[in-house]
Amino acid sequence: MSAKQINILLTGATGYIGGSVLTGLLQHPNVSNFRITALIRGDESRVKRIASLGVTTLIGSNDSHDIIEKAASESHVVIHTANSADDLPSTRSIISGLNKRTQTTGKPVIYIHTSGTAVISEDVRGKKGSNTVYSDLDPDKINGVADEQAHRNVDLLIINAAQANPQLKSVIVLPPAIHGIVDAYIILLDQLLAVYGPDAKPDATPSPYLTTGREGYYFTEDGQVSGRQVSEKIGEVLHKRGVLKSPQVTSFPDDEIEGALFGPFSWVLGCQSNSKAQRLAKLGWKPHRPNMLHSIEEQVDA
């Protein structure tokens, strides 16, 4: 019996995370069974580039409710990476479409959502924090963060939707500072498809570590590093390349930070968030590329 087609809707395909996910999907051993649709803002060169890869392109933005809802309702899987952590409208559209699909088919759907570790951050502004560490094996602790935390309103929308609809199999991926190629999504996708996909066996049972809904958090860290360490490494590399006269790192005065960087959000560079990606590790994910500090030189050159 031939494998069934799996319809996958991907947002953010021309971005960093989404582009990495798209690369992983196109290199997947079962790619011939995938029908990948990518939501892309109406830039003709982007559309042509993505379409040339055999991907169906859908012109729209995160505000295109009807387009997103319809595409989600036709998908077995939605992977949301386009400014997803703080975008309520697009998340609502995805959930609405997936709910419609489950009402029509009576079968599970998979939603892989990109949030971020700002949800567990402390606004210490470069000072000493509590050093609290969150593990994705302890979802109750993550669910204990304040509703006012960054990204939390979107995360709660997804969790509550999954609680209301048991056929909505949602997982929330929480990357810290992002570098390298993001293969954690593909591991998660494979695990979820094996249990909830159109080709899943009737008696398929998930790994005890493959959790969804209120317990479906997945960190993707590969060790701890401070913002100062990153800045010092960048300074070292740029100085070595002759771009900077000195590798010395200095601190911004508090009253200059917002104006010099990116407004009130600038303080995120001085926050503290500590996570442990233990659940993904139990599912077979292992960071195998250079860690953040060791990858800076290569990325500066690129």
Contacts in CASP RR format, 6 or more apart in sequence:
PFRMAT RR
TARGET T0000
AUTHOR 0000-0000-0000
METHOD contacts of the structure
MODEL  1
MSAKQINILLTGATGYIGGSVLTGLLQHPNVSNFRITALIRGDESRVKRI
ASLGVTTLIGSNDSHDIIEKAASESHVVIHTANSADDLPSTRSIISGLNK
RTQTTGKPVIYIHTSGTAVISEDVRGKKGSNTVYSDLDPDKINGVADEQA
HRNVDLLIINAAQANPQLKSVIVLPPAIHGIVDAYIILLDQLLAVYGPDA
KPDATPSPYLTTGREGYYFTEDGQVSGRQVSEKIGEVLHKRGVLKSPQVT
SFPDDEIEGALFGPFSWVLGCQSNSKAQRLAKLGWKPHRPNMLHSIEEQV
DA
3 30 0 8 1.000
3 33 0 8 1.000
3 199 0 8 1.000
4 33 0 8 1.000
4 198 0 8 1.000
4 199 0 8 1.000
5 33 0 8 1.000
5 34 0 8 1.000
5 35 0 8 1.000
5 198 0 8 1.000
6 30 0 8 1.000
6 33 0 8 1.000
6 34 0 8 1.000
6 35 0 8 1.000
6 76 0 8 1.000
6 77 0 8 1.000
6 193 0 8 1.000
6 197 0 8 1.000
6 198 0 8 1.000
6 199 0 8 1.000
7 35 0 8 1.000
7 37 0 8 1.000
7 74 0 8 1.000
7 75 0 8 1.000
7 76 0 8 1.000
7 77 0 8 1.000
8 25 0 8 1.000
8 34 0 8 1.000
8 35 0 8 1.000
8 36 0 8 1.000
8 37 0 8 1.000
8 75 0 8 1.000
8 76 0 8 1.000
8 77 0 8 1.000
8 78 0 8 1.000
8 79 0 8 1.000
9 37 0 8 1.000
9 38 0 8 1.000
9 39 0 8 1.000
9 58 0 8 1.000
9 71 0 8 1.000
9 72 0 8 1.000
9 74 0 8 1.000
9 75 0 8 1.000
9 77 0 8 1.000
9 78 0 8 1.000
9 79 0 8 1.000
9 94 0 8 1.000
10 18 0 8 1.000
10 21 0 8 1.000
10 22 0 8 1.000
10 25 0 8 1.000
10 36 0 8 1.000
10 37 0 8 1.000
10 38 0 8 1.000
10 39 0 8 1.000
10 78 0 8 1.000
10 79 0 8 1.000
10 81 0 8 1.000
11 18 0 8 1.000
11 38 0 8 1.000
11 39 0 8 1.000
11 62 0 8 1.000
11 68 0 8 1.000
11 78 0 8 1.000
11 79 0 8 1.000
11 80 0 8 1.000
11 81 0 8 1.000
11 82 0 8 1.000
11 84 0 8 1.000
11 90 0 8 1.000
12 18 0 8 1.000
12 19 0 8 1.000
12 38 0 8 1.000
12 39 0 8 1.000
12 40 0 8 1.000
12 81 0 8 1.000
12 82 0 8 1.000
13 19 0 8 1.000
13 21 0 8 1.000
13 22 0 8 1.000
13 38 0 8 1.000
13 39 0 8 1.000
13 40 0 8 1.000
13 50 0 8 1.000
13 55 0 8 1.000
14 40 0 8 1.000
14 46 0 8 1.000
14 49 0 8 1.000
14 50 0 8 1.000
15 81 0 8 1.000
15 82 0 8 1.000
16 178 0 8 1.000
17 81 0 8 1.000
17 114 0 8 1.000
17 175 0 8 1.000
17 178 0 8 1.000
17 182 0 8 1.000
17 185 0 8 1.000
18 79 0 8 1.000
18 81 0 8 1.000
18 82 0 8 1.000
18 182 0 8 1.000
19 81 0 8 1.000
20 180 0 8 1.000
20 181 0 8 1.000
20 182 0 8 1.000
20 183 0 8 1.000
20 185 0 8 1.000
21 79 0 8 1.000
21 81 0 8 1.000
21 182 0 8 1.000
21 185 0 8 1.000
21 186 0 8 1.000
22 36 0 8 1.000
22 38 0 8 1.000
22 50 0 8 1.000
22 53 0 8 1.000
22 55 0 8 1.000
23 181 0 8 1.000
24 183 0 8 1.000
24 185 0 8 1.000
24 186 0 8 1.000
25 31 0 8 1.000
25 34 0 8 1.000
25 36 0 8 1.000
25 186 0 8 1.000
26 36 0 8 1.000
26 53 0 8 1.000
26 55 0 8 1.000
28 34 0 8 1.000
28 186 0 8 1.000
33 199 0 8 1.000
35 56 0 8 1.000
36 54 0 8 1.000
36 55 0 8 1.000
36 56 0 8 1.000
37 55 0 8 1.000
37 56 0 8 1.000
37 57 0 8 1.000
37 58 0 8 1.000
37 71 0 8 1.000
37 75 0 8 1.000
38 50 0 8 1.000
38 55 0 8 1.000
38 56 0 8 1.000
38 57 0 8 1.000
38 58 0 8 1.000
39 58 0 8 1.000
39 60 0 8 1.000
39 61 0 8 1.000
39 64 0 8 1.000
39 67 0 8 1.000
39 68 0 8 1.000
39 71 0 8 1.000
39 82 0 8 1.000
40 46 0 8 1.000
40 47 0 8 1.000
40 50 0 8 1.000
40 57 0 8 1.000
40 58 0 8 1.000
40 59 0 8 1.000
40 60 0 8 1.000
41 59 0 8 1.000
41 60 0 8 1.000
41 61 0 8 1.000
42 59 0 8 1.000
42 60 0 8 1.000
47 57 0 8 1.000
47 59 0 8 1.000
50 57 0 8 1.000
51 57 0 8 1.000
58 67 0 8 1.000
58 71 0 8 1.000
59 67 0 8 1.000
60 67 0 8 1.000
62 68 0 8 1.000
62 82 0 8 1.000
62 83 0 8 1.000
62 87 0 8 1.000
62 89 0 8 1.000
62 90 0 8 1.000
63 89 0 8 1.000
63 90 0 8 1.000
64 93 0 8 1.000
65 89 0 8 1.000
65 92 0 8 1.000
65 93 0 8 1.000
68 90 0 8 1.000
68 93 0 8 1.000
68 94 0 8 1.000
68 97 0 8 1.000
69 93 0 8 1.000
69 94 0 8 1.000
69 96 0 8 1.000
69 97 0 8 1.000
69 100 0 8 1.000
70 97 0 8 1.000
72 78 0 8 1.000
72 93 0 8 1.000
72 94 0 8 1.000
72 95 0 8 1.000
72 96 0 8 1.000
72 97 0 8 1.000
72 98 0 8 1.000
72 100 0 8 1.000
72 101 0 8 1.000
73 97 0 8 1.000
73 98 0 8 1.000
73 100 0 8 1.000
73 101 0 8 1.000
73 104 0 8 1.000
74 101 0 8 1.000
75 98 0 8 1.000
75 101 0 8 1.000
75 109 0 8 1.000
76 109 0 8 1.000
76 110 0 8 1.000
76 197 0 8 1.000
76 198 0 8 1.000
77 109 0 8 1.000
77 110 0 8 1.000
77 111 0 8 1.000
77 112 0 8 1.000
77 189 0 8 1.000
77 192 0 8 1.000
77 193 0 8 1.000
77 197 0 8 1.000
78 94 0 8 1.000
78 98 0 8 1.000
78 109 0 8 1.000
78 110 0 8 1.000
78 111 0 8 1.000
78 112 0 8 1.000
79 112 0 8 1.000
79 185 0 8 1.000
79 189 0 8 1.000
80 90 0 8 1.000
80 91 0 8 1.000
80 94 0 8 1.000
80 111 0 8 1.000
80 112 0 8 1.000
80 113 0 8 1.000
80 114 0 8 1.000
81 114 0 8 1.000
82 90 0 8 1.000
83 90 0 8 1.000
84 90 0 8 1.000
84 91 0 8 1.000
84 113 0 8 1.000
84 114 0 8 1.000
84 115 0 8 1.000
84 154 0 8 1.000
85 114 0 8 1.000
85 115 0 8 1.000
85 116 0 8 1.000
85 118 0 8 1.000
85 150 0 8 1.000
85 151 0 8 1.000
85 154 0 8 1.000
86 150 0 8 1.000
86 151 0 8 1.000
86 154 0 8 1.000
87 154 0 8 1.000
88 153 0 8 1.000
88 154 0 8 1.000
88 157 0 8 1.000
91 113 0 8 1.000
91 154 0 8 1.000
91 157 0 8 1.000
91 158 0 8 1.000
92 157 0 8 1.000
94 111 0 8 1.000
95 111 0 8 1.000
95 157 0 8 1.000
95 158 0 8 1.000
95 161 0 8 1.000
95 168 0 8 1.000
98 109 0 8 1.000
98 111 0 8 1.000
98 168 0 8 1.000
99 161 0 8 1.000
99 165 0 8 1.000
99 168 0 8 1.000
101 109 0 8 1.000
102 108 0 8 1.000
102 109 0 8 1.000
102 165 0 8 1.000
102 167 0 8 1.000
102 168 0 8 1.000
106 167 0 8 1.000
107 167 0 8 1.000
107 198 0 8 1.000
108 167 0 8 1.000
108 168 0 8 1.000
108 169 0 8 1.000
108 196 0 8 1.000
108 197 0 8 1.000
109 167 0 8 1.000
109 168 0 8 1.000
109 169 0 8 1.000
109 196 0 8 1.000
110 169 0 8 1.000
110 170 0 8 1.000
110 171 0 8 1.000
110 189 0 8 1.000
110 192 0 8 1.000
110 193 0 8 1.000
110 196 0 8 1.000
110 197 0 8 1.000
111 158 0 8 1.000
111 162 0 8 1.000
111 168 0 8 1.000
111 169 0 8 1.000
111 170 0 8 1.000
111 171 0 8 1.000
112 170 0 8 1.000
112 171 0 8 1.000
112 173 0 8 1.000
112 185 0 8 1.000
112 188 0 8 1.000
112 189 0 8 1.000
112 192 0 8 1.000
113 154 0 8 1.000
113 155 0 8 1.000
113 158 0 8 1.000
113 170 0 8 1.000
113 171 0 8 1.000
113 172 0 8 1.000
113 173 0 8 1.000
114 172 0 8 1.000
114 173 0 8 1.000
114 175 0 8 1.000
115 151 0 8 1.000
115 154 0 8 1.000
115 155 0 8 1.000
115 172 0 8 1.000
115 173 0 8 1.000
115 174 0 8 1.000
116 151 0 8 1.000
116 173 0 8 1.000
116 174 0 8 1.000
116 175 0 8 1.000
116 176 0 8 1.000
117 174 0 8 1.000
117 175 0 8 1.000
117 176 0 8 1.000
117 219 0 8 1.000
117 221 0 8 1.000
117 273 0 8 1.000
117 275 0 8 1.000
118 149 0 8 1.000
118 150 0 8 1.000
118 151 0 8 1.000
118 268 0 8 1.000
118 271 0 8 1.000
118 273 0 8 1.000
119 142 0 8 1.000
119 145 0 8 1.000
119 149 0 8 1.000
119 150 0 8 1.000
119 151 0 8 1.000
119 152 0 8 1.000
119 155 0 8 1.000
119 174 0 8 1.000
120 132 0 8 1.000
120 134 0 8 1.000
120 142 0 8 1.000
120 145 0 8 1.000
120 149 0 8 1.000
120 174 0 8 1.000
120 273 0 8 1.000
120 274 0 8 1.000
120 275 0 8 1.000
121 149 0 8 1.000
121 150 0 8 1.000
121 268 0 8 1.000
121 271 0 8 1.000
121 272 0 8 1.000
121 273 0 8 1.000
122 129 0 8 1.000
122 130 0 8 1.000
122 132 0 8 1.000
122 271 0 8 1.000
122 272 0 8 1.000
122 273 0 8 1.000
123 267 0 8 1.000
123 271 0 8 1.000
124 270 0 8 1.000
124 271 0 8 1.000
124 272 0 8 1.000
125 254 0 8 1.000
125 267 0 8 1.000
125 270 0 8 1.000
125 271 0 8 1.000
126 270 0 8 1.000
126 271 0 8 1.000
126 272 0 8 1.000
129 272 0 8 1.000
130 272 0 8 1.000
131 272 0 8 1.000
131 274 0 8 1.000
132 274 0 8 1.000
133 274 0 8 1.000
133 275 0 8 1.000
133 276 0 8 1.000
134 141 0 8 1.000
134 142 0 8 1.000
134 219 0 8 1.000
134 273 0 8 1.000
134 274 0 8 1.000
134 275 0 8 1.000
134 276 0 8 1.000
135 141 0 8 1.000
135 219 0 8 1.000
135 275 0 8 1.000
135 276 0 8 1.000
135 278 0 8 1.000
135 279 0 8 1.000
136 142 0 8 1.000
136 174 0 8 1.000
136 216 0 8 1.000
136 217 0 8 1.000
136 218 0 8 1.000
136 219 0 8 1.000
136 275 0 8 1.000
136 276 0 8 1.000
136 277 0 8 1.000
136 278 0 8 1.000
136 279 0 8 1.000
136 280 0 8 1.000
137 209 0 8 1.000
137 276 0 8 1.000
137 278 0 8 1.000
137 279 0 8 1.000
137 282 0 8 1.000
139 211 0 8 1.000
139 214 0 8 1.000
139 215 0 8 1.000
139 216 0 8 1.000
139 217 0 8 1.000
142 217 0 8 1.000
143 159 0 8 1.000
143 214 0 8 1.000
145 152 0 8 1.000
146 152 0 8 1.000
147 153 0 8 1.000
147 156 0 8 1.000
150 268 0 8 1.000
155 172 0 8 1.000
158 170 0 8 1.000
158 172 0 8 1.000
158 213 0 8 1.000
159 170 0 8 1.000
159 172 0 8 1.000
159 213 0 8 1.000
159 214 0 8 1.000
161 168 0 8 1.000
161 170 0 8 1.000
162 168 0 8 1.000
162 169 0 8 1.000
162 170 0 8 1.000
162 212 0 8 1.000
162 213 0 8 1.000
162 214 0 8 1.000
163 213 0 8 1.000
163 214 0 8 1.000
169 192 0 8 1.000
169 196 0 8 1.000
169 212 0 8 1.000
169 213 0 8 1.000
170 212 0 8 1.000
170 213 0 8 1.000
170 216 0 8 1.000
171 188 0 8 1.000
171 192 0 8 1.000
171 211 0 8 1.000
171 212 0 8 1.000
171 213 0 8 1.000
171 216 0 8 1.000
171 217 0 8 1.000
171 218 0 8 1.000
172 213 0 8 1.000
172 216 0 8 1.000
172 217 0 8 1.000
172 218 0 8 1.000
173 184 0 8 1.000
173 185 0 8 1.000
173 188 0 8 1.000
173 218 0 8 1.000
173 220 0 8 1.000
174 217 0 8 1.000
174 218 0 8 1.000
174 219 0 8 1.000
174 220 0 8 1.000
174 275 0 8 1.000
175 182 0 8 1.000
175 219 0 8 1.000
175 220 0 8 1.000
176 219 0 8 1.000
176 220 0 8 1.000
176 221 0 8 1.000
176 273 0 8 1.000
176 275 0 8 1.000
177 225 0 8 1.000
177 230 0 8 1.000
177 292 0 8 1.000
179 292 0 8 1.000
179 295 0 8 1.000
179 299 0 8 1.000
180 289 0 8 1.000
180 295 0 8 1.000
180 299 0 8 1.000
181 289 0 8 1.000
182 220 0 8 1.000
183 285 0 8 1.000
184 218 0 8 1.000
184 220 0 8 1.000
184 277 0 8 1.000
184 280 0 8 1.000
184 285 0 8 1.000
187 280 0 8 1.000
187 283 0 8 1.000
187 284 0 8 1.000
187 285 0 8 1.000
188 218 0 8 1.000
188 280 0 8 1.000
188 283 0 8 1.000
191 206 0 8 1.000
191 207 0 8 1.000
191 210 0 8 1.000
191 283 0 8 1.000
192 210 0 8 1.000
192 212 0 8 1.000
193 199 0 8 1.000
193 200 0 8 1.000
194 200 0 8 1.000
194 204 0 8 1.000
195 204 0 8 1.000
195 205 0 8 1.000
195 206 0 8 1.000
195 210 0 8 1.000
207 282 0 8 1.000
207 283 0 8 1.000
209 279 0 8 1.000
209 282 0 8 1.000
209 283 0 8 1.000
210 283 0 8 1.000
211 217 0 8 1.000
211 279 0 8 1.000
216 279 0 8 1.000
217 279 0 8 1.000
218 277 0 8 1.000
218 279 0 8 1.000
218 280 0 8 1.000
219 275 0 8 1.000
219 276 0 8 1.000
219 277 0 8 1.000
219 278 0 8 1.000
219 279 0 8 1.000
219 280 0 8 1.000
220 277 0 8 1.000
220 280 0 8 1.000
220 285 0 8 1.000
221 275 0 8 1.000
221 276 0 8 1.000
221 277 0 8 1.000
222 277 0 8 1.000
222 287 0 8 1.000
222 291 0 8 1.000
222 292 0 8 1.000
223 291 0 8 1.000
224 274 0 8 1.000
225 291 0 8 1.000
225 292 0 8 1.000
225 293 0 8 1.000
227 269 0 8 1.000
227 270 0 8 1.000
228 249 0 8 1.000
229 293 0 8 1.000
230 292 0 8 1.000
230 293 0 8 1.000
230 296 0 8 1.000
231 249 0 8 1.000
232 247 0 8 1.000
232 249 0 8 1.000
233 293 0 8 1.000
233 296 0 8 1.000
233 297 0 8 1.000
234 296 0 8 1.000
234 300 0 8 1.000
235 244 0 8 1.000
235 247 0 8 1.000
235 249 0 8 1.000
236 247 0 8 1.000
237 296 0 8 1.000
237 297 0 8 1.000
237 300 0 8 1.000
238 244 0 8 1.000
238 247 0 8 1.000
238 300 0 8 1.000
239 245 0 8 1.000
239 246 0 8 1.000
239 247 0 8 1.000
240 247 0 8 1.000
241 300 0 8 1.000
241 301 0 8 1.000
252 260 0 8 1.000
252 261 0 8 1.000
257 263 0 8 1.000
257 266 0 8 1.000
257 267 0 8 1.000
258 264 0 8 1.000
258 266 0 8 1.000
258 267 0 8 1.000
259 266 0 8 1.000
260 266 0 8 1.000
261 269 0 8 1.000
277 285 0 8 1.000
289 295 0 8 1.000
290 298 0 8 1.000
END
